[in-house]
Amino acid sequence: MWQAISAKISNCSNYLSPAIMQDGAKEKKVYFGTGLASSKEVSCGFGFEFLNMILTAIILNDGLCADGVLHEIGTVGYDISEEQRRKLMKEQHNLITNMTKNLGIENRYNIKFSHSYQRSDFFKHVLQDVKTKLHPFNDLPNFQRYGKYLILQIAQMKYLYDVENARIKVGWIIGNMPVLEKIDSDQVAALMNQGHLNEYYFDSVYRYVFPNDVFSFVYTSAGTDIINGKKYSPYTVTKSQHRPLLTEPIKPYLSKVPNSKHKSETLKRYEKTIVNNWEYLFGEIKILNCISDNERLIHKLQHIQDKVLGINQS
């Protein structure tokens, strides 16, 4: 079953459990999380590249007959004001709610705020369990710096695994790192010393903390700064980055970016990870009277964005 849809998903690497590859994911959820800020700055909004994660999750859900897509918006653990937190929560929730209605997927796409369950006794138990299992790493400098956030991330994953039956997690990755089926304490220490707070890092540490859980991981491409090529989370855009927002008209944005190697590579990635996945789900986008393949691609990207945002295309 997995082989039938794997070619349609533009991911860097993945691990799916043999049972899911063979039998599908009936009564199990496809899950991914997004945040309100980076480790340095508050988010300006969802990045345009975030569409890749959404489309990948829908393809997995439909192709593996899963029980829906669960989108967790992480609302805890940021160094931002309560006013900023509430504003971003409302903006993200409204945008995603409208998007799911515009695409007709609201019946198989659910949103959950992470703070909604963190006062529960079960979550508190899980949080303490994670703290205990990661206690041997307390003396590592990066654990002293990032350990609290790491523990929170692992506990949230475990909660959703046990309570929501989330079994397939869609994340993002830089490069082609091997997905680790098993991980020992030396590998965890090496990851912590690198200090990279990304999906691959959290997922790998989860494997160590809960080795008996059958969690499947699928990774999409990282977001890319269109000017300098630096890699970032696809869903969080900050003021210091040169990346289009999901709500920012993509065609005018791209027209203002000078032609360069980074722009060319970014457009190719958009075609592979957004346009191709979109057309697999919703059908071919027919664009007439374009003088070049590049112009046709940009028109397709604008068409997709308009559909997502519910903008009249007359």
ZIHULIN-V831740 format. One record per backbone hydrogen bond with DSSP energy under -1.0 kcal/mol. CO is the residue of the C=O (numbers start at 1). NH is the residue of the N-H. If there is no record, write none. Layout:
CO,NH ; CO,NH
//
This chain:
2,5 ; 2,6 ; 5,8 ; 6,9 ; 9,11 ; 13,219 ; 15,217 ; 17,21 ; 18,22 ; 19,23 ; 20,24 ; 21,2 ; 25,28 ; 28,67 ; 29,167 ; 29,168 ; 30,70 ; 31,170 ; 32,72 ; 34,74 ; 36,43 ; 41,38 ; 45,237 ; 46,246 ; 47,50 ; 48,51 ; 49,52 ; 50,54 ; 51,55 ; 52,56 ; 53,57 ; 54,58 ; 55,59 ; 56,60 ; 57,61 ; 58,62 ; 59,63 ; 60,64 ; 61,66 ; 64,25 ; 68,30 ; 69,110 ; 70,32 ; 71,112 ; 72,34 ; 73,114 ; 78,80 ; 81,85 ; 82,86 ; 83,87 ; 84,88 ; 85,89 ; 86,90 ; 87,91 ; 88,92 ; 89,93 ; 90,94 ; 91,95 ; 92,96 ; 93,97 ; 94,98 ; 95,99 ; 96,100 ; 97,101 ; 98,102 ; 99,103 ; 100,105 ; 105,108 ; 108,69 ; 110,71 ; 112,73 ; 113,116 ; 114,117 ; 117,120 ; 120,124 ; 121,125 ; 122,126 ; 123,127 ; 124,128 ; 125,129 ; 126,130 ; 127,131 ; 128,132 ; 129,133 ; 130,134 ; 134,137 ; 135,138 ; 137,140 ; 140,144 ; 141,145 ; 142,146 ; 143,147 ; 146,150 ; 147,151 ; 148,152 ; 149,153 ; 150,154 ; 151,155 ; 152,156 ; 153,157 ; 154,158 ; 155,159 ; 156,160 ; 157,161 ; 158,162 ; 159,163 ; 160,166 ; 165,29 ; 167,216 ; 168,31 ; 169,218 ; 171,220 ; 184,188 ; 185,189 ; 186,190 ; 187,191 ; 188,192 ; 189,193 ; 190,194 ; 191,195 ; 196,198 ; 198,202 ; 199,203 ; 200,204 ; 201,205 ; 202,206 ; 203,207 ; 204,208 ; 205,209 ; 206,210 ; 210,213 ; 213,215 ; 216,169 ; 217,15 ; 218,171 ; 219,12 ; 220,173 ; 223,232 ; 225,229 ; 230,225 ; 232,223 ; 237,44 ; 238,241 ; 242,226 ; 244,48 ; 245,248 ; 249,253 ; 250,254 ; 251,255 ; 252,256 ; 254,257 ; 260,264 ; 261,265 ; 262,266 ; 263,267 ; 264,268 ; 265,269 ; 266,270 ; 267,271 ; 268,272 ; 269,273 ; 270,274 ; 270,275 ; 271,276 ; 274,278 ; 275,279 ; 276,280 ; 277,281 ; 278,282 ; 279,283 ; 292,296 ; 293,297 ; 294,298 ; 295,299 ; 296,300 ; 297,301 ; 298,302 ; 299,303 ; 300,304 ; 301,305 ; 302,306 ; 303,307 ; 304,308 ; 305,309 ; 306,311
//
